[in-house]
């Protein structure tokens, strides 16, 4: 990987200075300020058309005013996530756990741990995905967190240090094929953000809000090959900078055919994630073009709404 450029250093310096200022504020105030900054993205029109078209496609019949409201709120949520993730470096496990007013489904995690085969945790770009991982790590569950490298190597290193201090072992996605099997064979766990797929990732198409969405196969293949239970974990925002953590097993009917079971597992994951998005659509990362890639023969009414 190339070293940081001057632009990277200037960008990182400005970012750290801003974070220093946020760190002086109480957590609740810092999060509110992050939401206000995020809202500027909507006002400036940054990917606003993409966001509103995807929301309208996911919720047909929704009034334009409501589409705009959800879109504005999604930018505020993204601003909150950015500040929360950046400020995790000043929190320890007790402080992280204290941020959660509601936790449901933790018994599913305990049952999975008792099986001794590790766990494949899945989440999506909903609520605060960084805090979801931090919650699990704060409970003393070490795991491989498979992540893409960020464009700025200095901020990537800063975020990686924070994640590792909290108990997450960061595995770059390019190294997942080599390192995750070793972890699962040893009874360890791994976590994936599974609702985005790049051009060169082995993927399949599963329905998401009724449209085919390209979804990486790796997490499902790992789980099936090493017989690891799969659990969806979602951390969503509550009022006053508080959070709700939800866990649920991702269940499907196994056939013994790896390809078919991979598709079935990913479809079950997508259904579960969609259920949570429907509950709090303003907390989903609509700025990403979820339906950008389409299989051949997709009818026009189910194609990418942003094209």
DARA-V747177 format. One record per backbone hydrogen bond with DSSP energy under -1.0 kcal/mol. CO is the residue of the C=O (numbers start at 1). NH is the residue of the N-H. Records with the same first field share a line. If there is no record, write none. Layout:
CO->NH + NH
//
This chain:
5->9
6->10
7->11
8->12
9->13
10->14
11->15
12->16
13->17
14->18
15->19
16->20
17->21
18->22
19->23
22->25
26->30
27->31
28->32
29->33
30->34
31->35
32->36
33->37
34->38
35->39
38->41
39->43
40->44
41->46
42->45
47->51
48->52
49->53
50->54
51->55
52->56
53->57
54->58
55->59
59->62
63->67
64->68
65->69
66->70
67->71
68->72
69->73
70->74
71->75
72->76
73->77
74->78
75->79
76->80
77->81
78->82
79->83
80->84
81->85
82->86
83->87
87->90
88->91
92->96
93->97
94->98
96->99
97->100
99->243
102->245
104->247
105->108
106->110
107->111
108->112
109->113
110->114
113->116
119->190
120->231
121->192
122->233
123->194
124->126
125->285
128->132
129->133
130->134
131->135
132->136
133->137
134->138
136->139 + 141
137->140
143->169
144->191
145->171
147->173
152->156
153->157
154->158
155->159
156->160
157->161
158->162
159->163
160->164
161->165
162->166
163->168
164->167
169->145
171->147
172->175
173->176
175->179
176->180
179->183
180->184
181->185
182->186
183->188
184->187
189->144
190->121
191->146
192->123
202->217
204->215
206->213
208->211
211->208
213->206
215->204
217->221
218->222
219->223
220->224
221->225
222->226
223->228
229->120
230->250
231->122
232->248
234->246
235->128
236->244
242->238
243->101 + 102
244->236
245->104
246->234
248->232
257->261
258->262
259->263
260->264
261->265
262->266
263->267
264->268
265->269
266->270
267->271
268->272
269->273
270->274
271->275
272->276
273->277
274->278
275->279
276->280
280->283
281->284
283->127
284->286
285->288
288->290
289->292
295->298
299->302
300->303
304->307
//
